[in-house]
């Protein structure tokens, strides 16, 4: 019985730590530091109406920038994306817009050229990573930035993002993507989670380096770009690998992009399941588990925010199983209460279908996205991971 109690409370403690305690610890550490320790590019920029003037790098100090958009059958949105890139507040002579078509079977390439892209590459289908590799090989910018075909950058996003590289220690910078609800009343609660995730990311950036990025808006120095396995996406593999090479990976909240959210929770589950099938190879054989090259504090961040988070599904299963056995063996009222709380979470998730109110929808989002961690692992074990990708439901 004692061993079961230890197992139960260990699992509960790790779940609480990775979901809540870690963020609280980062916030406490950040409050101990003087405000001056926060670097300018890590502060959210506001317009003059908001009270703080925007800061903009003079054109003479800006580096050359290649903005790369990897696309597969994106004819519906690619012209708007290229127009958005060309409208950025960045000197045209310093900006190169590259669209790399990964085995497109539609009019993506033609529409990208018509919209004014500087370079359009037409490749055989090999996956997003290999399409990005091919574009970097042709890029002339000192900074290479990346974006999705459906992500629209705010006018000052490029200037703000590259300002991070004024710090010679920075090798990777990720901006802020804001998810737009595709339809009023949609059941996906990704926005709630994402706001929390970005708050944690900002704290990580201030204290050390971020543990993951996003595909809508990020950049690296040309010489810092790393060619990774085609099934291992940049969002997770680049930040920790760049840190292992002695540079920082930072979050730049003032560099903003907008992107449509997957409208349904079932679609979000499918998206995260697919993402996790790419994540597990990075975790288990892509170098994330090896502490070599990590500063001590960053190693704890990887453990808390990545490894334990990805193990949450298993922790929940062990906690529930141990709790059931403890109750069956008469362990006491406390374990009846903890079992009731676990079952209440599952019941709330089940009730969110017929009764779509916010607390129940959040419970269902948590349960399904946690389940996606295990589903993605199963998919990878069963049939591996395909390097190719398709757009998520309802995001175009």
C-alpha positions in Angstrom: 0.0 0.0 0.0 2.8 2.4 0.9 4.4 1.9 -2.6 1.0 2.7 -4.2 0.6 5.8 -2.1 4.1 7.0 -3.1 3.3 6.3 -6.8 0.0 8.2 -6.6 1.4 11.3 -4.9 4.5 11.3 -7.1 2.3 11.3 -10.2 0.0 14.0 -8.8 2.9 16.1 -7.8 4.6 15.9 -11.2 1.3 16.8 -13.0 0.7 19.8 -10.7 4.4 20.9 -11.1 4.4 20.8 -14.9 1.0 22.3 -15.4 1.1 25.0 -12.6 4.0 24.9 -10.3 6.7 25.4 -13.0 5.0 28.6 -14.2 4.7 29.9 -10.6 8.3 29.1 -9.9 9.4 31.0 -13.1 7.3 34.0 -12.1 8.8 34.1 -8.6 12.3 34.0 -10.0 11.5 36.7 -12.5 10.2 39.0 -9.7 13.5 38.6 -7.9 15.4 40.0 -10.9 15.6 43.8 -11.4 13.3 45.1 -14.2 16.4 46.1 -16.2 17.2 42.5 -16.7 14.4 42.2 -19.1 15.8 42.9 -22.6 14.0 45.4 -24.9 13.0 42.8 -27.5 11.4 40.6 -24.7 8.9 43.4 -23.8 5.6 43.6 -25.5 5.6 46.7 -27.7 2.6 49.0 -27.7 1.5 51.8 -29.9 1.8 55.4 -28.8 -1.9 55.4 -27.9 -1.2 52.6 -25.4 1.2 54.8 -23.6 4.6 53.5 -24.6 6.1 54.5 -27.9 7.2 51.8 -30.4 10.9 51.6 -31.0 12.1 50.9 -34.5 15.6 50.1 -35.7 16.9 52.6 -38.3 17.1 51.1 -41.8 20.9 51.6 -41.9 21.3 49.1 -39.0 19.0 46.4 -40.3 20.4 43.1 -41.6 19.4 41.5 -44.9 16.4 39.3 -44.3 15.1 36.3 -46.3 11.5 35.4 -45.4 10.7 31.8 -46.3 7.2 30.3 -46.8 7.1 26.5 -47.3 3.8 25.7 -49.0 1.9 22.6 -50.1 -1.2 23.3 -52.2 -1.8 26.8 -50.7 -3.3 28.5 -53.8 -6.2 29.9 -51.8 -3.9 31.9 -49.4 -0.5 32.2 -51.0 -1.1 35.5 -52.9 -2.3 37.2 -49.7 0.7 35.9 -47.8 3.2 37.2 -50.3 1.4 40.6 -50.4 1.5 40.7 -46.6 5.3 39.9 -46.7 6.0 42.6 -49.3 4.0 45.2 -47.2 6.1 44.7 -44.1 7.9 47.8 -42.8 11.3 46.6 -43.9 13.5 48.1 -46.6 12.6 46.4 -49.8 16.3 46.2 -50.9 17.0 44.2 -47.7 14.1 41.8 -47.9 13.9 38.6 -50.0 10.6 36.7 -50.1 11.0 33.0 -50.9 8.1 30.6 -51.5 9.1 27.0 -51.7 6.5 24.7 -53.1 6.6 21.2 -51.6 5.2 19.0 -54.4 2.3 21.4 -55.1 -0.4 20.1 -57.4 -2.3 23.3 -57.7 -1.6 27.0 -58.7 0.5 27.8 -55.6 3.7 28.5 -57.6 2.0 30.6 -60.3 0.1 32.7 -57.8 3.2 33.3 -55.7 5.0 34.6 -58.7 2.1 36.8 -59.8 2.0 38.2 -56.2 5.6 39.3 -56.5 7.7 36.7 -54.6 11.4 37.2 -55.3 12.0 33.5 -55.6 9.7 30.5 -56.1 11.1 27.0 -55.8 9.2 24.1 -57.1 10.3 20.8 -55.5 9.2 17.2 -55.4 7.2 16.3 -52.3 9.7 15.9 -49.4 8.1 17.6 -46.5 8.2 21.0 -44.9 11.7 20.7 -43.4 13.3 19.7 -46.6 11.4 22.6 -48.4 12.8 25.0 -45.8 16.3 23.6 -46.2 16.2 24.2 -50.0 15.1 27.7 -49.4 17.8 28.5 -46.9 20.4 27.2 -49.4 19.1 29.9 -51.9 18.6 32.6 -49.3 20.8 35.7 -49.4 19.8 37.2 -46.0 22.0 37.3 -43.0 18.8 36.4 -41.1 16.4 33.7 -42.4 12.8 34.0 -41.1 10.0 31.5 -41.5 6.3 31.6 -41.7 3.2 29.6 -42.6 1.2 30.4 -45.7 -1.9 31.2 -43.6 -0.1 33.4 -41.0 -0.2 37.2 -41.6 2.4 39.3 -40.0 1.8 42.8 -38.5 3.6 45.6 -40.4 6.4 46.0 -37.9 6.8 42.3 -37.1 10.0 41.8 -39.2 11.8 44.8 -37.7 10.8 43.7 -34.2 11.8 40.1 -34.7 15.3 40.9 -36.1 16.0 43.3 -33.3 16.6 40.3 -31.1 19.8 39.5 -33.2 21.4 42.8 -32.1 22.4 40.7 -29.1 25.3 38.5 -30.5 24.3 35.7 -28.1 20.9 35.1 -29.8 20.7 32.5 -32.5 17.0 31.9 -32.6 14.0 34.3 -32.1 10.3 33.4 -32.1 7.5 35.9 -32.3 3.9 35.9 -31.0 1.2 34.1 -32.9 -2.4 35.1 -32.1 -5.0 32.6 -32.9 -8.2 33.9 -34.5 -11.4 32.0 -33.7 -12.6 30.6 -37.0 -16.3 30.7 -36.0 -18.2 32.3 -33.1 -18.9 29.7 -30.4 -16.5 27.1 -31.7 -15.6 24.5 -29.1 -11.8 24.7 -29.4 -10.3 26.2 -26.3 -6.8 26.4 -27.8 -6.8 30.2 -27.2 -7.0 29.8 -23.4 -4.1 27.3 -23.4 -2.0 29.4 -25.8 -2.2 32.6 -23.7 -0.9 30.6 -20.7 1.8 29.0 -22.9 3.0 32.4 -24.1 3.2 33.7 -20.6 5.4 30.8 -19.6 7.5 31.3 -22.8 8.1 35.0 -21.9 9.4 34.0 -18.5 11.7 31.3 -19.9 13.1 33.8 -22.4 13.7 36.4 -19.7 15.5 33.9 -17.4 17.3 31.7 -19.9 16.0 30.5 -23.3 12.7 29.2 -24.6 12.1 25.5 -24.9 9.9 25.6 -28.0 8.8 28.0 -30.7 6.0 28.2 -33.3 5.9 27.9 -37.1 4.0 31.2 -37.8 6.8 33.6 -37.0 10.4 32.8 -36.2 14.0 33.4 -37.4 17.6 32.3 -37.0 20.9 33.7 -38.1 21.9 32.2 -41.4 25.0 30.6 -39.9 23.0 29.3 -36.9 20.4 27.4 -39.1 20.5 23.6 -38.3 19.5 20.9 -40.8 17.4 18.4 -38.9 15.7 15.1 -39.7 12.8 15.9 -42.0 10.3 14.4 -39.5 11.5 16.7 -36.7 9.9 20.1 -37.0 11.7 23.3 -36.3 9.2 24.4 -33.5 10.7 22.0 -31.1 14.1 20.9 -32.5 15.7 24.3 -33.2 15.5 26.1 -29.8 17.1 23.4 -27.7 19.7 22.5 -30.4 20.7 26.1 -30.7 21.1 26.4 -26.9 23.3 23.3 -27.0 25.5 25.2 -29.5 26.1 28.0 -27.0 23.5 30.5 -28.2 20.2 31.8 -26.8 16.7 31.1 -28.1 14.4 34.0 -27.3 10.8 35.0 -27.4 9.9 38.4 -29.0 6.3 39.2 -28.0 6.2 42.4 -30.0 6.7 40.6 -33.3 3.1 39.5 -34.0 1.4 37.3 -36.5 -2.2 36.1 -36.8 -3.5 32.7 -37.8 -6.9 30.9 -37.9 -7.5 28.5 -35.1 -8.8 25.0 -35.9 -12.5 25.5 -35.4 -13.5 22.2 -33.7 -12.0 20.4 -30.8 -11.9 17.1 -32.8 -9.8 18.9 -35.4 -7.5 20.3 -32.7 -7.1 16.7 -31.3 -6.1 15.5 -34.8 -3.7 18.4 -35.2 -2.0 17.8 -31.8 -1.9 14.0 -32.4 -0.1 14.6 -35.7 2.3 17.1 -34.0 3.0 14.6 -31.2 4.0 12.0 -33.8 6.7 14.4 -34.9 7.5 15.4 -31.3 8.3 11.9 -29.8 11.2 11.2 -32.3 12.7 14.6 -31.2 12.4 13.7 -27.5 13.6 10.1 -27.7 16.2 10.1 -30.4 16.6 13.8 -31.5 18.9 14.9 -28.6 16.4 16.5 -26.3 16.9 13.8 -23.6 20.7 14.3 -23.5 21.7 16.9 -21.0 25.0 17.5 -22.8 25.2 21.2 -23.8 22.4 22.4 -21.5 23.1 25.1 -18.9 21.7 23.7 -15.6 18.7 26.0 -15.4 17.8 25.3 -19.0 18.0 21.6 -18.3 15.4 22.0 -15.6 13.2 24.0 -18.0 13.4 21.2 -20.6 12.5 18.6 -17.9 9.6 20.7 -16.5 8.1 22.2 -19.6 8.8 19.5 -22.2 9.6 16.0 -20.8 7.1 16.0 -17.9 4.5 17.8 -20.0 4.7 15.1 -22.7 4.5 12.4 -20.1 1.3 13.8 -18.6 -0.9 11.2 -20.2 1.1 8.4 -18.6 1.1 10.2 -15.2 -2.7 10.5 -15.3 -3.1 6.9 -16.1 -0.8 5.8 -13.3 -2.4 8.2 -10.8 -5.9 6.9 -11.6 -4.9 3.2 -11.5 -3.1 3.7 -8.2 -6.1 5.6 -6.8 -8.5 2.9 -7.8 -6.5 0.2 -6.1 -6.0 2.3 -3.0 -9.8 2.9 -2.7 -10.5 -0.8 -3.4 -8.2 -1.7 -0.5 -9.8 0.8 1.9 -7.0 3.3 2.0 -9.2 6.0 3.5 -11.5 9.0 2.8 -8.7 11.1 1.3 -8.3 8.7 -1.6 -12.1 8.6 -2.2 -12.0 12.4 -2.6 -9.0 12.3 -5.0 -10.7 9.6 -7.0 -13.9 11.6 -7.1 -11.9 14.6 -8.5 -10.3 12.6 -11.2 -13.7 11.1 -12.3 -15.3 14.5 -12.1 -12.7 15.8 -14.7 -13.6 13.0 -17.0 -17.3 13.5 -16.5 -17.0 17.3 -17.2 -15.2 16.5 -20.4 -18.0 14.1 -21.4 -20.7 16.6 -20.6 -19.1 19.3 -22.8 -20.6 17.8 -25.9 -24.3 18.2 -24.9 -23.6 21.1 -22.6 -21.0 23.4 -24.2 -20.3 25.9 -21.4 -16.8 27.3 -20.9 -15.7 25.3 -17.8 -16.8 22.0 -19.4 -15.2 22.9 -22.7 -11.9 23.6 -21.0 -12.1 20.2 -19.2 -12.7 18.5 -22.5 -9.9 20.4 -24.2 -7.5 19.3 -21.4 -8.6 15.7 -21.5 -8.4 15.4 -25.3 -5.2 17.2 -25.7 -3.6 15.1 -23.0 -4.9 12.0 -24.7 -3.3 13.3 -28.0 0.2 12.9 -26.3 -0.4 9.2 -26.0 -2.1 8.9 -29.4 0.8 10.6 -31.2 3.2 8.2 -29.4 1.2 5.2 -30.5 1.1 6.5 -34.1 4.9 6.9 -34.1 5.5 3.4 -32.6 3.0 1.8 -35.0 3.9 3.2 -38.4 6.5 5.9 -37.9 6.1 9.6 -38.9 5.6 10.9 -42.4 7.8 14.0 -43.3 4.9 15.5 -45.4 2.1 17.5 -44.0 -1.4 18.9 -44.9 -3.1 22.0 -43.6 -5.2 21.5 -40.5 -9.0 21.5 -40.8 -10.5 25.0 -41.2 -7.3 27.0 -41.0 -7.3 28.4 -44.5 
